[in-house]
Amino acid sequence: MKVYRTDEIRNVVLLGHGGSGKTSLVEAMAYVSGATNRIGKVSDANTISDFDKEEQKRKFSISTSLIPIEWEKAKINVLDTPGYFDFVGEVEEAVSAADAAVIVVSGKAGVQVGTEKAWELCEKYHLPRMIYVTEMDVDDASFRQIVEDLTERYGKCIAPHFSPIRENEKLVGYVNVIKNAARRYTGIAEREECEIPDYCKPYLESYREKLLEAVAETSDAFMERYFAGEEFSIEEIRAAMRTEVMNGEIVPVAMGSNLQAQGVANLLSDIVRFFPSPDYCECAGINRTTNEIFEANYDFSLAKSAYVFKTMVDPFIGKYSFVKVCSGVLKGDDVLYNPDTDSEEKPGKLYTMIGNKPSEVSELFAGDIGAIAKLNNTRTGDTLATKATPVLYGKTDYSVPYTYMKYKVKKKGEEDKVSQALARMMAEDVTLKALVDSENRQSLLYGMGDQHLEIVASKLEARYKVEIELETPKVAFRETIRKKSDVDTKYKKQSGGHGQYGHVKMRFEPSGDLETPYVFEEEVVGGAVPKNYFPAVEKGLQESVVKGPLAGYPVVGVKAVLYDGSYHPVDSSEMAFKTATIQAFKKGFMEASPVLLEPIASLKVTVPDDYTGDVMGDLNKRRGRVLGMTPIAGGKQIIEADVPMTGLFGYCTVLRSMTGGRGSYAYEFARYEQAPSDVQEREIAARATEE
């Protein structure tokens, strides 16, 4: 592929609900532009974007892919993203590198939750956007209904500039609202001029009126001409639209059919015509040497710098770091400096990726997106620059994974293989985390939802030939006491030669501090227990609190006082006093009204107003205590509640089904509280069967 200058580049992310047709749209774009000679199908598992075996098996996108399209002397870097919410990390990576977005809406399914989430992402990142309605060749597709729904949600900014011509429930052509002219399709991606059918005219008039009104608002001179009834030229309308699209004041709505590649050429032309090239966009970092702001702004005349927005680790083709060049011109023989890891990297070669196929390029101008192979010390979110100008860019804000499962390696001896495979997958997926919970002796896998974790397990088997089992994780309970106890314990052993003798009298009571396992005090008078044995007594306590007598959980909040005892001048030893203390602790703990404490999470659930009743009802079932509600923009509420950690298993799936995918949540550990007696009994019984 040839080298493109900054002003010839368009970086566009495709967003939308799962199954709305983003991957099929990429196929049509590639075909119409001449990049491929056939249109692949998701159902046939032969698309450019869904190259991963897991994607082909499941018939939906799991990761973001890059497909560069050459059109009208410009290079459009298309980022095809997954639509399912479990893969939001991939979407956030793509959005961080894009300068504009096409929100894909299914003509059959209409405006869905994924459409709303795509819009919210564009708002968050201030991305200019267009809406493209697919599946207009399907019987029950309704462009008019979708335009009405979008207008109802987002207001006057929605501006359809194409209108479908349908005959016998089939898409046969379109009306260009800007040109006030019609075209009829004659074959795949082919068309000819035709008359505007009468049945299209009422909608065409309202769409055109809307569009001209928006154009008139761009300047006082246009407004005067509009009210005077003057016509605007096609060039004037397009120039005004470009300004308003880039400002986010107009969101054009186009339509077509992916399978027939109808409407796709118009979309590609609109992307080049209306979306900004990177040199219109702002981008700034910090110069580590001077601590001054470095205004990169995709200026190719400045020092080289690039941001790594995504990593791809393929067992067959290796590791590729996807970069967006923020300033300067990257070349293969450059020596780049990574300020994040304080290391130098030598790219060797630069590539542009077409799905999973690397295509070598000699250089990448500021604003372009490409890939560099085998960067050993560079991760997603790192910056590459020069040592003379070590720029550092802010890292992208990714969603936090809250769904977790315990995993077990199926075959003994493959633990290392699994951990190495997971490390590679975590390098690729910013929302996947693998942790070891040493307290409960379990390995945990965190992801964005149950489906995410299931796919991780499936990928491990398919890609790396190792198998894991996912199970419900154990919760880290704690043990403490509620009352006082007083015990007298003697450890005596005679077995020829020296014996063993240790005798302690101890009081146990709640310390009032659930952050600390134990507090040790001694009140021994008259040397009943010599001072040199006090450390042995404390060592016995240290060992005892690791695994409590009630259910084997760590002990917290116990005060232990050694107030008396006795010793033998020959047989007493540190070992004997330690053992006596361990026995005293077990007895004293069980006599002091022991209880189990459960971890409580501080939960925040963000949902549209309509769902607050259902969500609060569900939280009550999970033994949650709702603390309050805060209204926020967009007709949503943040519900705050304290919920036991055991009540959060499976919450992601339940919340999504309850709110149609519109709800989100976040939580953090808050404190420990005494568990209800039925929960305690169940947990103690479960632990007893494990022993």
N, C-alpha and C positions, 0 to 999 in steps of 0.2 A: 504493500500500500504506500502511496506517495506521502510526502511530508506536507502537512497543512499548517498555515500560519494561524495565529490566535484568532483573527477576525473571521476565519473560514470554519471555525469549529462551533458545534452546538452540543452541549452535554445534557441529555434528556433522560429522565427516569420515568419508566412506565409504572404507574401505581393503580391499585384497584382491588376489588374483592376477588377472592379465590375463584377461578373458573370464569372470570369475566372476559378472557380472551387475550391477555397480554402476550403470552408466548406465541399464540397463533398470529397476532399482529406483527410480531418481529419476523416471523416466517414470510408473511406477505410483503413486509418492507424489504427484506433481503431479496425476494424474488423480483419485485417491481424495479428495484435499483440495479438489478443485474448481478448482485453478489452471489446468488444461487440460480440454478436453472430448474428448480422444482420447489413446490410449497410443501414442506414437511407438516406432519400432523401429530398432535400430542397423543392421539389414540394409537398411532402407528409407531410411537417411540422413536421418531427420526427427526426431531427438531434440533436446531442449532443450540438453543438455550438449554433445554433439558437433556444435558449429555450424561448426567450422573445416573448410574444403574438404579439407584433408589427412586429418582424422579421418574425414570421410564417405567419402573414397576408400578408406582403409585399414581401416575398420570397427573402430577401437579409439580410446580416448581418448589424447590427446597432452598436453593441458594440463588444469589444474584449473579447474572452473567452479563458480560459486555459484548455487544455486537456493533462494530462500526459500520455505518452505511454511508456510501458516497452518493450525494445528490445535489444537483445544480451547483457544481463547483465548491460544495461544502462537505465537511465530514461530520456526520451526526453520530456521536457516541451514545448508543442506546443502551441503557441499563435496565434489563428485564428483571423485575423483582418478584418474590413469592407473594401470594395474596393471603395465605393462611397466617393467623396471628402468632402461631408458635415460632415463626421465622422472622419476627419483627426486627431482629438484630441485622439481618441481611438487608432489609429495607432501609434501616437507619444508615447503614454503610453507604448504600447507593445514593440516598438523598443528600448525604454530606458531600458527595462529589458532583452532584448535578447542579445545573444552573436554571433548569426549568423542568416542568413535569407534564406528562400527558396522563390524565386520569381516565382509565378505560372502564366503561360501563356497558354491561350486557343489555342489548336491546330487548331481550326476552325477560331477564330477571329484574331489570330496572335498577333504581338507586338502592344500594344495599349498605350494610354496616361498613364494609371495606371501602366504599366510596366516601363515606363520612370520615373514616380514619385517614384516608388519603388526603382529603381536603384539610384536615387538622394538621397533618404533617407539612403540607405546603404552607399553611399559615405560620407554623412554628419556624420554618426555615426561610420564610419570605420568598417562596418560589413562584415565578410566573407560571400559569398553568393553562392547559386546554382540556376540553373533555372530548373523548372520542367514543361514540356509541357503536359497538360491534353487533354482529349477528342480525343486521338489518335484512338479511335474506331469509330469516326465519318467519314462519306464518304469523305468529302472534306478537311480533316485535312492534313496539309503538314509540316512535321518535317523539311524537307530540307529547305523550304522557311523561316521558323522561324529562323533556324540556320544562314542562309544568312543575314536576316534582323538584327539579333543581332550582327553578326560579322561586318556588315556595320556601325552599331551605336557605338559599344564598342570595336572593334578591335580584336587583336590576343588573348586576354585573354579568349574568348569564346571557350570552349573545349567540344564538345559532346563526352560522353563516353558510350552512348548507341545509337543504331540505330534501328528503327522499321522494323519489317518484316510484310509487308502487302500483303494480297491476297484478290482479289475481293473487294478492298477498305475497308477491315477490318483488324484490328490489330490482328495478329495471333502469334506473337513472337517478339523477339528482338535479336540484336547482341551486345554482350559485347565487346566494343572496347579495353578495357584493356586486357581481356583474349583472344581476337580474337576468340571467340566461340559464338555459337548461342543457343537459347532456344526457344521452342515452348510452348505456353500456352495449358494446358489440361483441365483447369477448373478455377473457381474463385480462384485467388491467387496461382494456381498450375502450374508447368511447367516441361518440360523434355528437354534433349539435342537433338539437330538436326544439320543438315548440314547448312552451310551459303549459302543461295540462290545466284545464279550468279548475279542477278540484284542488290543485296545489295553491291557487292564487290567494285564497283567504289567509292561509297560514303564512304564505310568503310575504304578504303585505304587513302582517303584524311583526314578523321577524325582521323585515327590512326597516320598519319604523323604529324598532328597538335599537337596531344597529346604527342607524343614522343619528338617532338621539344621542347615543353614546359618543359618536364621532364629533357631533356638534359641541359637546361639553369640553372638548380638548382645547378650544380657544374661543375668545370673544368674537373674532372675525367669523369663525365657522358658525357660531351661534346666531349671529346676525343673518348670515346667508341661509341658515336652516329656517329661521322664522320668515324670511322673505320668500321662501318656497323654491330657492335655488337648488339645483342638483350638484352633488359632489362628484368629482371624477373618481374612477377606480383607484388611481394612484393616491389621491388625497385620502380616500377611505382607508386604504391599506397602511399609509404612513401614520394616520391617526390611530389605527388599530394597534400597530406595532408599539407606539408610545403607551397606549392604555393597557395592552397585554403585559408589557414589561413592568408597569406600575401596579399591576394586579387589579386595575379598575374594570377591565373587561376579561371575561373568560369565554373564548370562542367555543362553540359546540359543533363538532363535525360528526360524520357518520359513514358507515360502509360495511362491507362484508370481508372478513379475513380470508375465508375459504376461496372466494372468487377474486380476491385482491382488488375489490372495488372500493373506491374512496381513499385508498392508501397513498396513491400518488399525490392527491390533494393534501393529505395530512403531512407528507414529507415536505412539500412545498411550503406549507404553513409553518412548519417547524423552522425552516431556513429563514422564512420571511418575517415571522413575528417574534421568535424567541431570541434572547440576547446571546451574543458571542461572549466568551469569558472576559474580554477586555471591558465589557460594560459592568462587570461585577466587582465587588470589593473583596479583598482578602488581606489580612494583616497578621503578622507574627511578632515575636520578640527576638531582637538580636542579642544572643547570650553574652557577647563580648561587651557591648556598650549598654545593655539593658534598655535600649530605645526601641520604640515601635518600628517594625519594618513593614512599610506599605508595599506589599507585593503586587496586589491588584492585577495579577496575570500579565505583568509587563515583561515582554521577552528581552528587553534591554538591560534588565537588572541581574544581580547575582543569582545563580541557579538555586532553586529550592523546590521541594516537592513534598506532598503529604501522602503517607501510605494509608489508604482508606479501606483496604481489604486484602486478605491473604488467601491464596488457594493452595492447598496441599493435596496433590494427587499422587497416589502410590506409583503411577506409571510415568507421568511426565514431570514429577517433582514439585518444588515449591515456587510459587510466583507471587510477588508482592505487587498489588495494583496501586499505581501512583497517579495522582493528579498534579501536574506541574504547576506550581504557584507563581514562579517567576523564572526568567532566563530561558535557556534552551538546553535540554538534556541531550548528551551524546553518549554513545556506547563506551568510549574510552575515558569517560570522566572518572575521577576519584571523588566519591561523595562521603560526607561526614555525617554521622548520626549523633546529634547532640543528646538524644535520650539515653543512649547506651555508651556514649563517648568512644565510638569506634568508627573506623574507616571501612567503606564498602566499595568494591570495584564491580560495577554492573557487567562490563564485558559486552553485553548485547542488550538492546532495547526491543521490546515487542509491543504489538497491539494484539489483544486476544479476540478471536472470533469464536465465542463459546469457549471450548477448551483447546482450541487450536491456536498456537502462537504464530504470529506472522511478524518477521523481523522488520524493524524500521531503523533508519540511520539516526534520526533525532526526533525529539518531541518538544514542540513549542509550548510556551506558557499557556495554560488552560487546557492542554490536551491530556487525555487519559491513556495510559499504557501500562505495561507490566515489565518487571525486572525479575530474572530468575536467580534462585539460590543466594538470597541475601541472608547470611548466617545470623547476624546480630540485629535484625530488624523485624519488628512486629507491627501488627495493625495499630494505627494511631501514632506511629513514630514519624519524625520529620527527617528528610534527607536534604543536606545543604552542602556548603563548602566550608572548610576550616577557617577561611578568611572571613566569611560572613555566616556564622553558625546560627541560622534562624530556627526558631522553635514555634510551631503552630499549636493552637489549642486543640485538645483531643475532643472527638465527637462524644456526645452524651448518649450512651446506649441504655436500653431498658435493662432493668435488674431481674435476673432469674429468681423466682420465688418457689417454683414447683420443684420438689426434690424426692428422690427415691434412693433406697439402699440398693447397691448392686453387689452381686457375688460372681466371681470368676468360675465358670463351669468346670474347667479342667485344671487340676492341680499342676502347678509349675508354670502356668501361663500368666501369672500376676504381672510380671515385668513387661510381657508383650502387651497386655491390656493397658498398663499405665503409659507405655510409650505411644500406643495408638491413640489414647485419649489426649495425650499432650499434643499430638499432631492435629487432632480434631479441634482442640481448644484454640490452637493457633489460627485455625480457619474460622471458627465460630465464636464470636465475642460473647455470646449469651450462654455458653456452656461452661460449667465449672465442675471439676471433680475434687472432692475433699475427703480427708480421712478424719473420721470422728473417733479419736482414740478412746474417749470416755466410754462409749458404747461399743467399742471394737467393731466399727462398721465403716464401709466406704460409701460415700454419698455422691450422687450425680444431680446437679442442679440444672434446670432448663426453663424454657418459657411456657411449658405445658406438658401434659402427659404424652401427646403425640410426638413432641420434640424428643423426649427421652426414649420413646419406643423406636423412633427412627435412628437415634444414636446407636442403640443396641443392634439394630438391623445393619447399619453401616459398618459397625465393628466386625460383624460376621462376614459381610460381603466383601469389604475392602481389605480388612486386615486378618481375616481368617481366625478370629478369636471370638468366643461366646461369653456373654454375661447374662445373668438372670436379674430382673428388677423386682424388688420386694418392698413392702411397706416398711419404712425405717422405724427404728426404736426412738422414743423420745427421752431426752435426758432429764429424768426425774431426780429429785434430791430427797434425802432423809434428814429429819430433825426430831427434837423432842419437845414436848409441851409442858412437862412437869419436872419435879426434882426427884432424884434418887440417891441413895446412900448405900455403898457396897463395901464389903470386906472380902478381899480375895487373896488366898495364899497359894503360891505355886511351890510345891515341894517334891523333890525327886531324889531318890537314893539308889545309886547303881554301882556300888563298889568304888573305892577311891573317893574323890570329891563328889558331893551331891549338888543339887540345885535348890536354892531357897530364895524366894522373893515374896514379900507380904506388903500389900497396899490397902489402905482404907481411903476411898475416894467418894466425892460428891459430884453428881452430874446435874446440870440445870441448863435451861435455855440461855444463850449469851445475848440474844437480841440482835445479833448481826448475821444475817443470812448470806453475806458476801464471803465470810471467812469460815473455813471448816471448823476450827476449834480455837478456844482460848485456854491456856494451861496456867494454873496458879498452884503454888504450894504454901501450906501453912503448917509445916512439920515443926514441932518443938522438941527440944531435948535430944535431937539427933536420932529419933526413932528410925528414920530412914536417912542414911548419910547423904550429904549433898552430891557426892560423886555418882549417885544412882539417879538423880533427877533427870539428866539427859536421856537415860535409858527409859524412864517412865514416859517422857515426851515422845521418844522414838516409837514406843508402843502405841501412843495416841495417833501419831502420824500414819502408821500402818493401818490402824483400825478405821480411820475416817475415809480411806480410799474406797472401801466396799462395805457399806453399812449392813448391820445385822438383820434389818427388816426385809429388804428385797435386793440387796447387793448394789444399791446406788450410792454415789458419794454422799457423805454426811456434811451438813452445814449447821452453823448456829449452836454449837455445844460448848458449854463452859465446864471444864474438868478441874476439880480442886483436889490435890493430894494433901490430906491433913494428918495422916498417921500411918503406921505400919510397923514392921520389924525386920531385922536382918540377922544373918548368921555370919560371924566373923570369918569362917572358912568357906561355907557353901554358897554364900550370896555372890551373885555376879550380875553384870549388866543384862545378860541374856535372860536370867531368871526374873529380874524386875520388869523387863520389857514384856515377857510372856504373861506375868501376873497382871500387868496393865491391860493387855489385849483381852484377857479373860474378864477383868473388871469392867472394861468398856462394853463388852457384849451384854453382860448381865445388867449393868447400870442403864444402858441405853434402852433395853427392852422393858425395864421397870419404870421408865420415865415418860410413859405415854408417847411412844414413837408414832410419827406420822410421815406420810409421803407428801412432798411438795411437787407441784407440777409447774412447768414453765408457762408464763403468760406472755402473749404477744400483743403489742400495740398495733392495731390494724387500721388502715385507712382504705375505704372502698369508694371509688369515684364512679357514680352512675347517673344516668339521666333521671330527672324528677319522677317519671312514671314508674320507676322500678324500686323506689326507696322502701315501700311497704314490704315487697317480696324479699328484698335483701335483709331488712331488719328481722323479719320473721325467720328467715333461714339462720341468721346469726344467733337468735335465741335458741334454736334447735342445737346449735353447736356450743351451747353454754356460754355464749358471748354476752358481754354487758355493753349495750350501746351508750356511749358517753355524750354524743351530740352530733349535730349535722350543720355543715357550713355550705351555703349556696355559692356556686362559682359561675363564671361566664358560660354561655352556651346551654343554659337550662339544665345544669347538672348540680349534684350535691356530693359533698365529701362526707361520708358517714364514718365517724371515729368510734372504735370499740376495742374493748379488751377481750381477747379470745384465747382459750387454752391452745397450746401448740398442737395438741392431738386433734383439735377441731379444724385444723387447716389442711389436713390431708384431702386431696381431691377437690379443694376449694376452687381452683382455677377452672376446671371443667364445669362445675356446678354454676359458678358465677356467669360464665359465658352462656350456658344454655338458658339461665334465668333471665339474662338481659339481652339476648340475641347477639352476644359478642360485644356489646357496647360498654360493659363494666370493666374496670381495671382495679387492681389492688396492690398495696405495698404493706409490708409489716416489718417490725423489728422486735427483738426480745426486750421485754420490759422488766420482769421480775419473777420471783417464785411465790406461789400461794399454795396454801393447803388444799390438796385435792379432795373432792367429795368422797365419802366413805365407800360408795359402790365402785368408784374408779380405783381407789386404793386396793380394795379387795381383789378386783379383777387383775390389777397389775402385779400384786404380790403372788397371786395364784399362777399367773403366766410366767413369772420369773422362777417360781419353784419348779415348774415343769422343764425349764431350760437347764437348770443345774444338773 
